Amino acid sequence: MTAYGRIAYTTLVAFLASLLTLLAAYALSPDRPRPTAPPPEVSRQIDREMLARHDTAEDCWMAIHGRVYDFTGYLPDHPTPIRVLIPYCGTDASEGWDTKGVSRPHSPAAHAMLPDYEIGVLAD
């Protein structure tokens, strides 16, 4: 086998090994079910007192711009450490959502995820 043939063969083997590693990692990763949003025609009214009762990492609801979300299952997956998010649990977190505490908005991808966690509307 020529030097060029050995390089081509080595490259092919490395590519296949990488592909198999990615497939194995995907197959072995835990599946986390995503919560389903209530049907659009159902708007559960949640008052501030009820919202305030869900203020821990084990039971975390947040209101954002008049909508209430149950982020309990998402907290471990959030890029920010849980300890940063806990103060927002059980509160109207609109300002935190808008600024992330550092004057930066959340990404379009984060906005797209919100409906998956919506459980109702904030009653005033």
C-alpha positions as CSV (number, residue, x, y, z in Angstrom):
1,M,0.0,0.0,0.0
2,T,1.3,3.4,-0.9
3,A,1.7,6.3,1.6
4,Y,-1.3,8.0,0.0
5,G,-3.3,4.8,0.4
6,R,-2.4,4.5,4.0
7,I,-3.4,8.1,4.7
8,A,-6.7,7.7,2.9
9,Y,-7.3,4.4,4.8
10,T,-6.4,6.0,8.2
11,T,-8.7,9.0,7.5
12,L,-11.6,6.7,6.6
13,V,-11.1,4.7,9.8
14,A,-10.9,7.8,11.9
15,F,-14.1,9.2,10.3
16,L,-16.0,5.9,10.8
17,A,-14.8,5.7,14.4
18,S,-16.0,9.3,15.0
19,L,-19.4,8.6,13.4
20,L,-19.8,5.4,15.5
21,T,-18.9,7.3,18.7
22,L,-21.5,10.0,18.0
23,L,-24.1,7.4,17.3
24,A,-23.3,5.5,20.5
25,A,-23.4,8.7,22.5
26,Y,-26.8,9.6,21.1
27,A,-28.2,6.1,21.7
28,L,-27.0,6.1,25.3
29,S,-28.0,9.7,26.2
30,P,-31.0,9.8,28.6
31,D,-34.3,10.8,27.1
32,R,-35.8,13.7,28.9
33,P,-39.5,14.1,28.1
34,R,-40.5,17.6,27.4
35,P,-43.6,18.9,29.0
36,T,-46.5,19.5,26.7
37,A,-48.3,22.8,26.7
38,P,-52.0,22.9,27.4
39,P,-54.3,23.3,24.4
40,P,-54.4,26.9,23.2
41,E,-58.1,27.2,24.0
42,V,-57.5,26.3,27.6
43,S,-56.1,29.2,29.7
44,R,-55.6,28.3,33.3
45,Q,-55.8,31.3,35.5
46,I,-52.9,31.3,38.1
47,D,-52.9,34.0,40.8
48,R,-49.8,35.4,42.4
49,E,-50.4,33.5,45.6
50,M,-50.5,30.2,43.7
51,L,-47.4,31.2,41.7
52,A,-45.5,32.1,45.0
53,R,-46.1,28.5,46.3
54,H,-43.9,27.1,43.5
55,D,-40.6,28.7,44.5
56,T,-38.1,25.9,44.8
57,A,-35.8,23.9,42.4
58,E,-38.1,20.9,42.9
59,D,-41.2,22.9,42.0
60,C,-40.3,26.0,39.9
61,W,-43.0,28.2,38.3
62,M,-42.2,31.6,36.8
63,A,-44.4,34.3,35.2
64,I,-43.0,36.0,32.2
65,H,-45.1,38.8,30.5
66,G,-48.4,37.5,31.9
67,R,-47.8,33.8,31.1
68,V,-46.9,31.2,33.7
69,Y,-44.4,28.5,33.0
70,D,-43.4,25.4,34.9
71,F,-39.6,25.2,34.5
72,T,-39.0,22.4,37.1
73,G,-38.0,19.8,34.6
74,Y,-35.9,22.2,32.6
75,L,-33.8,23.7,35.4
76,P,-31.1,20.9,35.2
77,D,-30.7,21.5,31.4
78,H,-30.5,25.3,31.6
79,P,-27.1,26.6,30.7
80,T,-27.0,28.8,33.8
81,P,-26.4,27.2,37.2
82,I,-29.6,26.4,39.1
83,R,-28.6,28.6,42.0
84,V,-28.9,31.6,39.6
85,L,-32.5,30.7,38.6
86,I,-33.9,29.8,42.1
87,P,-34.6,33.5,43.1
88,Y,-36.9,33.8,40.1
89,C,-39.0,30.7,41.0
90,G,-42.4,31.6,42.2
91,T,-42.2,35.2,41.0
92,D,-42.8,37.4,38.0
93,A,-39.5,36.9,36.2
94,S,-40.2,39.1,33.2
95,E,-37.3,41.5,33.9
96,G,-34.9,38.6,34.5
97,W,-36.1,37.0,31.2
98,D,-35.7,40.3,29.3
99,T,-32.2,41.1,30.6
100,K,-30.8,37.8,32.0
101,G,-29.6,40.1,34.8
102,V,-26.9,41.5,32.6
103,S,-28.9,43.5,30.0
104,R,-28.9,40.8,27.4
105,P,-32.1,39.3,26.0
106,H,-32.7,35.5,25.7
107,S,-32.1,34.0,22.3
108,P,-34.7,33.2,19.7
109,A,-34.2,29.5,20.5
110,A,-35.1,30.2,24.2
111,H,-38.3,32.1,23.0
112,A,-39.2,29.2,20.9
113,M,-39.1,26.8,23.9
114,L,-41.4,28.8,26.1
115,P,-44.7,27.3,24.8
116,D,-43.4,23.8,25.8
117,Y,-43.5,24.9,29.4
118,E,-46.5,27.2,29.6
119,I,-49.2,26.1,32.1
120,G,-51.4,29.2,32.3
121,V,-51.8,32.9,32.5
122,L,-51.1,35.2,35.4
123,A,-54.3,36.5,36.9
124,D,-54.2,40.1,38.2
